[in-house]
């Protein structure tokens, strides 16, 4: 039986304000780390996973991303006139993604280790889960400060609180998005509903991950990628 792959939504619409002057004339996903744009770092993982449908959302300086992706068979979800945040952006892209569960992936991180999408897909159980988050143990979360976002129970269920850092990658069933009245909203609203039903799960990532949400994250990510394997 052939392996079934899920469609992937890449978030690339944000303003990148934490990047300061680096995003004055370019969108954050086109910032380069180790000679490759952040967007291409993410797409490399998506291509390795083997997704046959990829959607990228656009808002800030969209023409640059559209030009960068030209000819690559990637579908574009234009958010205009207003940015829709993660939840609203995913809902707007559903006609392009098709029915059923989807991956969502942020484009402001760099990874080293097992493919995060494969890592999640191998553990996805749609019978018990409405969302499965990939989280980073704090010791492996380079460039991220704070107490963490989720604690993971022995049964794999996630609850909010100090613990692991949300990586920006998940598998989620988007059906409940249609019950949210707001046009622009965070996926946190959907997570809260799924959590209340006991169907929000998380697993830890076993490799290395670096947040590139701020300028100093570029050097940290390049150092992580250059570190020899032990």
C-alpha contacts under 8 A as a table, 3 or more apart, distances in Angstrom:
res1	aa1	res2	aa2	distance
5	X	50	X	6.92
5	X	51	X	5.67
5	X	52	X	7.26
6	X	51	X	6.26
6	X	52	X	7.83
6	X	53	X	7.78
6	X	101	X	6.85
6	X	102	X	5.57
6	X	103	X	6.61
7	X	51	X	5.83
7	X	52	X	6.64
7	X	53	X	4.87
7	X	54	X	5.91
7	X	55	X	7.90
7	X	97	X	6.13
7	X	98	X	7.96
7	X	101	X	7.90
7	X	102	X	5.29
7	X	103	X	6.21
8	X	46	X	7.49
8	X	51	X	6.77
8	X	53	X	6.47
8	X	54	X	4.95
8	X	55	X	6.28
8	X	97	X	7.57
8	X	102	X	5.87
8	X	103	X	4.61
8	X	104	X	5.78
8	X	105	X	7.34
9	X	54	X	6.07
9	X	55	X	4.86
9	X	56	X	5.92
9	X	57	X	7.73
9	X	90	X	7.37
9	X	97	X	7.58
9	X	102	X	7.20
9	X	103	X	6.01
9	X	104	X	4.66
9	X	105	X	6.22
10	X	54	X	7.53
10	X	55	X	6.16
10	X	56	X	4.80
10	X	57	X	6.70
10	X	104	X	5.93
10	X	105	X	4.96
10	X	106	X	5.93
10	X	107	X	6.65
11	X	14	X	7.74
11	X	56	X	6.10
11	X	57	X	5.69
11	X	58	X	7.91
11	X	86	X	7.35
11	X	104	X	7.39
11	X	105	X	6.27
11	X	106	X	5.15
11	X	107	X	6.21
12	X	27	X	7.99
12	X	28	X	7.73
12	X	29	X	6.12
12	X	39	X	7.90
12	X	56	X	6.34
12	X	57	X	5.50
12	X	58	X	5.77
12	X	59	X	7.79
12	X	106	X	7.36
12	X	107	X	6.39
13	X	57	X	5.53
13	X	58	X	4.24
13	X	59	X	4.54
13	X	60	X	5.73
13	X	62	X	7.76
13	X	79	X	7.62
13	X	83	X	7.19
14	X	27	X	7.71
14	X	28	X	7.62
14	X	58	X	7.91
14	X	59	X	6.84
14	X	60	X	6.24
14	X	83	X	7.63
14	X	85	X	7.92
15	X	23	X	7.53
15	X	27	X	6.73
15	X	28	X	7.17
15	X	60	X	5.71
16	X	19	X	5.59
16	X	20	X	7.62
16	X	23	X	6.19
16	X	27	X	6.85
16	X	28	X	5.34
16	X	213	X	7.50
17	X	20	X	5.62
17	X	23	X	7.05
18	X	213	X	6.44
18	X	214	X	5.42
18	X	215	X	7.78
19	X	22	X	5.64
19	X	23	X	6.05
19	X	28	X	7.49
19	X	213	X	6.59
19	X	214	X	4.87
19	X	215	X	5.36
20	X	23	X	6.16
20	X	24	X	7.12
20	X	214	X	7.99
20	X	215	X	7.62
21	X	24	X	5.00
21	X	25	X	7.98
22	X	25	X	7.19
22	X	26	X	7.19
22	X	28	X	7.78
22	X	31	X	7.62
22	X	215	X	7.68
23	X	26	X	4.88
23	X	27	X	5.55
23	X	28	X	5.84
23	X	31	X	7.99
24	X	27	X	7.96
26	X	30	X	6.65
26	X	31	X	7.50
26	X	61	X	6.64
26	X	64	X	7.35
27	X	30	X	5.72
27	X	31	X	7.26
27	X	60	X	6.31
27	X	61	X	6.01
27	X	62	X	7.84
27	X	64	X	7.65
27	X	65	X	7.65
28	X	31	X	5.41
28	X	38	X	7.69
28	X	108	X	7.50
29	X	37	X	6.51
29	X	38	X	5.00
29	X	39	X	4.85
29	X	107	X	6.01
29	X	108	X	6.67
30	X	37	X	4.92
30	X	38	X	5.95
30	X	39	X	6.18
30	X	65	X	7.35
31	X	37	X	5.25
31	X	38	X	5.99
32	X	35	X	5.65
32	X	36	X	4.97
32	X	37	X	4.06
32	X	38	X	6.03
33	X	36	X	5.39
33	X	37	X	6.02
33	X	38	X	6.51
33	X	218	X	5.87
33	X	219	X	7.97
33	X	221	X	7.19
33	X	222	X	6.42
34	X	222	X	5.64
36	X	40	X	6.33
36	X	41	X	6.67
37	X	40	X	5.16
37	X	41	X	6.36
38	X	41	X	5.05
38	X	42	X	6.45
38	X	107	X	6.04
38	X	108	X	6.23
38	X	109	X	7.18
38	X	110	X	7.36
39	X	42	X	5.22
39	X	43	X	6.15
39	X	107	X	5.65
39	X	108	X	7.88
40	X	43	X	4.79
40	X	44	X	5.91
41	X	44	X	5.30
41	X	45	X	6.85
41	X	110	X	6.72
42	X	45	X	5.39
42	X	46	X	6.42
42	X	105	X	7.94
42	X	107	X	6.01
42	X	109	X	7.98
42	X	110	X	7.60
43	X	46	X	4.83
43	X	47	X	5.94
44	X	47	X	5.18
44	X	48	X	6.15
45	X	48	X	5.05
45	X	49	X	6.17
45	X	115	X	6.26
45	X	116	X	7.65
45	X	117	X	7.42
46	X	49	X	5.07
46	X	50	X	6.37
46	X	51	X	6.24
46	X	117	X	7.27
47	X	50	X	5.02
47	X	51	X	6.36
48	X	115	X	7.71
49	X	115	X	7.26
49	X	117	X	6.37
49	X	118	X	6.02
51	X	54	X	6.78
53	X	74	X	7.33
53	X	75	X	7.76
53	X	97	X	6.94
54	X	74	X	5.42
54	X	75	X	6.13
54	X	97	X	7.53
55	X	74	X	5.94
55	X	75	X	4.64
55	X	76	X	5.61
55	X	77	X	6.83
55	X	93	X	7.43
55	X	96	X	7.04
55	X	97	X	6.80
56	X	74	X	7.18
56	X	75	X	6.35
56	X	76	X	5.10
56	X	77	X	6.10
57	X	76	X	5.74
57	X	77	X	4.46
57	X	78	X	5.81
57	X	79	X	6.94
57	X	89	X	7.08
57	X	93	X	7.57
58	X	61	X	7.86
58	X	62	X	5.28
58	X	65	X	7.55
58	X	76	X	7.05
58	X	77	X	6.11
58	X	78	X	4.92
58	X	79	X	5.91
59	X	62	X	5.39
59	X	78	X	6.22
59	X	79	X	5.27
59	X	80	X	6.67
59	X	82	X	7.76
59	X	83	X	6.21
61	X	64	X	6.03
61	X	65	X	7.41
62	X	65	X	5.38
62	X	66	X	6.11
62	X	78	X	7.88
63	X	66	X	4.96
63	X	67	X	6.04
64	X	67	X	5.22
64	X	68	X	6.16
65	X	68	X	4.92
65	X	69	X	6.17
66	X	69	X	5.29
66	X	70	X	6.06
66	X	76	X	7.77
67	X	70	X	5.16
69	X	72	X	5.76
69	X	74	X	6.97
70	X	73	X	7.62
70	X	74	X	7.98
71	X	74	X	7.88
75	X	96	X	7.09
77	X	92	X	7.39
77	X	93	X	5.74
77	X	96	X	7.79
79	X	82	X	6.23
79	X	83	X	5.57
79	X	84	X	6.67
79	X	89	X	7.25
80	X	83	X	6.51
83	X	89	X	7.66
83	X	184	X	7.16
84	X	87	X	7.25
84	X	88	X	4.70
84	X	89	X	5.00
84	X	183	X	6.71
84	X	184	X	4.12
84	X	185	X	6.45
85	X	88	X	5.55
85	X	89	X	5.61
85	X	184	X	5.60
85	X	185	X	5.43
85	X	186	X	5.57
86	X	89	X	5.04
86	X	90	X	6.04
86	X	185	X	6.62
86	X	186	X	5.03
86	X	187	X	5.58
87	X	90	X	5.25
87	X	91	X	6.25
87	X	177	X	7.29
87	X	184	X	6.99
87	X	185	X	5.20
87	X	186	X	4.63
87	X	187	X	4.27
87	X	188	X	7.79
87	X	189	X	7.84
87	X	190	X	7.63
88	X	91	X	5.10
88	X	92	X	6.13
88	X	182	X	7.88
88	X	183	X	5.81
88	X	184	X	4.72
88	X	185	X	5.33
88	X	186	X	7.00
88	X	187	X	7.93
89	X	92	X	5.16
89	X	93	X	6.32
89	X	184	X	7.49
90	X	93	X	5.14
90	X	94	X	6.37
90	X	174	X	7.97
91	X	94	X	5.34
91	X	174	X	7.39
91	X	177	X	6.34
91	X	178	X	7.54
92	X	95	X	7.30
93	X	96	X	5.46
93	X	97	X	6.28
94	X	97	X	4.84
94	X	98	X	5.82
94	X	99	X	7.35
95	X	98	X	5.57
97	X	102	X	7.59
100	X	173	X	6.24
100	X	174	X	7.28
100	X	175	X	7.88
101	X	171	X	6.56
101	X	172	X	5.38
101	X	173	X	4.32
101	X	174	X	6.55
102	X	171	X	5.51
102	X	172	X	5.62
102	X	173	X	6.54
102	X	174	X	7.54
103	X	117	X	7.82
103	X	169	X	7.02
103	X	170	X	5.55
103	X	171	X	4.42
103	X	172	X	6.45
104	X	168	X	7.51
104	X	169	X	5.66
104	X	170	X	5.55
104	X	171	X	6.49
104	X	172	X	7.63
105	X	168	X	5.44
105	X	169	X	4.47
105	X	170	X	6.79
106	X	109	X	7.14
106	X	168	X	4.98
106	X	169	X	6.56
108	X	211	X	6.43
108	X	212	X	5.16
108	X	213	X	5.81
109	X	209	X	6.93
109	X	210	X	5.52
109	X	211	X	4.68
109	X	212	X	5.15
109	X	213	X	7.48
110	X	209	X	5.84
110	X	210	X	5.29
110	X	211	X	6.83
110	X	212	X	7.21
110	X	221	X	6.40
111	X	207	X	7.52
111	X	208	X	5.87
111	X	209	X	4.61
111	X	210	X	6.52
112	X	207	X	5.86
112	X	208	X	4.98
112	X	209	X	6.29
112	X	224	X	7.74
112	X	225	X	6.65
113	X	206	X	7.33
113	X	207	X	4.42
113	X	208	X	6.17
114	X	118	X	7.77
114	X	119	X	6.88
114	X	206	X	7.36
114	X	207	X	6.23
115	X	118	X	5.45
115	X	119	X	6.13
116	X	119	X	4.89
116	X	120	X	6.27
116	X	134	X	7.59
116	X	169	X	7.56
116	X	205	X	7.32
117	X	120	X	5.22
117	X	121	X	6.03
117	X	169	X	7.54
118	X	121	X	4.95
118	X	122	X	6.07
119	X	122	X	5.64
119	X	123	X	7.03
119	X	205	X	7.76
120	X	123	X	5.38
120	X	124	X	6.17
120	X	132	X	7.40
120	X	133	X	7.84
120	X	134	X	6.75
120	X	170	X	7.40
120	X	171	X	7.38
120	X	203	X	7.76
121	X	124	X	5.16
121	X	171	X	7.85
124	X	129	X	7.46
124	X	132	X	6.83
124	X	171	X	7.64
125	X	128	X	5.89
125	X	129	X	5.80
126	X	129	X	5.03
126	X	130	X	6.57
128	X	199	X	6.33
129	X	132	X	6.66
129	X	199	X	4.81
129	X	200	X	6.24
129	X	201	X	6.57
130	X	172	X	5.86
130	X	173	X	5.44
130	X	194	X	6.50
130	X	199	X	5.34
130	X	200	X	6.16
131	X	170	X	6.99
131	X	171	X	5.60
131	X	172	X	4.23
131	X	173	X	6.34
131	X	191	X	7.69
131	X	194	X	7.31
131	X	199	X	6.74
131	X	200	X	5.13
131	X	201	X	6.13
132	X	170	X	5.57
132	X	171	X	5.23
132	X	172	X	6.45
132	X	200	X	6.26
132	X	201	X	4.75
132	X	202	X	5.15
132	X	203	X	7.45
133	X	166	X	7.08
133	X	167	X	7.85
133	X	169	X	6.41
133	X	170	X	4.43
133	X	171	X	6.64
133	X	200	X	7.86
133	X	201	X	6.25
133	X	202	X	4.43
133	X	203	X	6.46
134	X	166	X	6.41
134	X	167	X	5.85
134	X	168	X	7.43
134	X	169	X	5.72
134	X	170	X	5.82
134	X	202	X	5.75
134	X	203	X	5.35
134	X	204	X	5.95
134	X	205	X	6.35
135	X	150	X	7.82
135	X	164	X	5.64
135	X	165	X	5.25
135	X	166	X	4.48
135	X	167	X	5.13
135	X	202	X	6.59
135	X	203	X	6.03
135	X	204	X	4.87
135	X	205	X	5.97
136	X	140	X	6.22
136	X	141	X	5.85
136	X	164	X	5.30
136	X	165	X	4.93
136	X	166	X	6.31
136	X	167	X	6.03
136	X	204	X	5.57
136	X	205	X	5.38
136	X	206	X	7.90
136	X	209	X	7.34
137	X	140	X	5.49
137	X	141	X	6.43
137	X	163	X	7.29
137	X	164	X	4.69
137	X	165	X	6.42
137	X	204	X	6.44
137	X	205	X	7.22
138	X	141	X	5.05
138	X	148	X	7.04
138	X	163	X	7.33
138	X	164	X	5.73
138	X	165	X	6.46
139	X	142	X	7.69
140	X	207	X	7.25
140	X	208	X	5.34
140	X	209	X	6.31
141	X	144	X	5.90
141	X	165	X	7.14
141	X	208	X	6.89
141	X	209	X	5.47
141	X	210	X	5.93
141	X	211	X	7.40
142	X	208	X	7.70
142	X	209	X	6.11
142	X	210	X	4.53
142	X	211	X	6.36
142	X	220	X	7.20
142	X	221	X	7.78
143	X	210	X	5.72
143	X	211	X	5.24
143	X	212	X	7.23
143	X	216	X	7.97
143	X	217	X	5.86
143	X	220	X	6.79
144	X	210	X	7.54
144	X	211	X	6.11
147	X	161	X	7.96
147	X	162	X	4.93
147	X	163	X	6.37
147	X	164	X	7.89
148	X	161	X	6.93
148	X	162	X	4.78
148	X	163	X	4.75
148	X	164	X	4.85
148	X	165	X	4.54
148	X	166	X	7.51
149	X	160	X	6.00
149	X	161	X	5.52
149	X	162	X	5.74
149	X	163	X	6.12
149	X	164	X	5.86
149	X	165	X	5.12
149	X	166	X	6.05
150	X	158	X	6.07
150	X	159	X	5.49
150	X	160	X	4.55
150	X	161	X	5.03
150	X	162	X	5.99
150	X	163	X	5.27
150	X	164	X	5.41
150	X	165	X	6.65
150	X	166	X	7.15
151	X	158	X	5.73
151	X	159	X	5.44
151	X	160	X	6.24
151	X	161	X	5.87
151	X	162	X	6.19
151	X	163	X	4.67
151	X	164	X	6.16
152	X	155	X	7.95
152	X	156	X	5.67
152	X	157	X	5.77
152	X	158	X	4.67
152	X	159	X	6.59
152	X	163	X	7.62
152	X	164	X	7.83
152	X	201	X	7.66
152	X	202	X	6.29
152	X	203	X	7.27
153	X	156	X	5.08
153	X	157	X	5.28
153	X	158	X	6.26
153	X	159	X	7.80
154	X	157	X	7.40
156	X	201	X	5.49
156	X	202	X	5.86
156	X	203	X	6.65
157	X	198	X	7.14
157	X	199	X	7.19
157	X	200	X	5.86
157	X	201	X	4.19
157	X	202	X	6.19
158	X	195	X	7.47
158	X	200	X	5.73
158	X	201	X	4.87
158	X	202	X	5.50
159	X	195	X	7.14
159	X	200	X	7.88
164	X	204	X	7.59
166	X	169	X	7.68
167	X	209	X	7.85
173	X	176	X	7.58
174	X	177	X	5.53
175	X	178	X	6.27
176	X	179	X	5.54
176	X	180	X	7.40
176	X	190	X	6.94
177	X	180	X	5.62
177	X	190	X	6.77
178	X	181	X	7.80
182	X	185	X	6.28
185	X	189	X	7.40
186	X	189	X	6.06
186	X	190	X	7.90
187	X	190	X	5.22
187	X	191	X	6.30
188	X	191	X	4.92
188	X	192	X	6.14
189	X	192	X	5.30
189	X	193	X	6.68
190	X	193	X	5.23
190	X	194	X	6.27
191	X	194	X	5.05
191	X	195	X	5.84
191	X	200	X	6.95
192	X	195	X	5.07
192	X	196	X	6.17
193	X	196	X	5.23
193	X	197	X	6.63
194	X	197	X	5.23
194	X	198	X	6.51
194	X	199	X	5.39
194	X	200	X	5.48
195	X	198	X	5.06
195	X	199	X	5.75
195	X	200	X	4.87
196	X	199	X	7.65
197	X	200	X	7.82
205	X	208	X	7.81
208	X	224	X	7.80
210	X	217	X	7.16
210	X	220	X	7.16
210	X	221	X	5.55
210	X	224	X	7.67
211	X	214	X	7.88
211	X	217	X	6.14
211	X	221	X	7.63
212	X	215	X	7.10
212	X	216	X	7.61
212	X	217	X	4.37
212	X	218	X	5.92
212	X	221	X	7.17
213	X	217	X	6.54
214	X	217	X	5.43
214	X	218	X	7.66
215	X	218	X	5.86
216	X	219	X	5.88
216	X	220	X	6.64
217	X	220	X	4.95
217	X	221	X	5.94
218	X	221	X	5.24
218	X	222	X	6.25
219	X	222	X	5.09
219	X	223	X	6.08
220	X	223	X	5.15
220	X	224	X	6.19
221	X	224	X	5.02
221	X	225	X	6.22
222	X	225	X	5.14
222	X	226	X	6.21
223	X	226	X	5.10
223	X	227	X	6.18
224	X	227	X	5.35
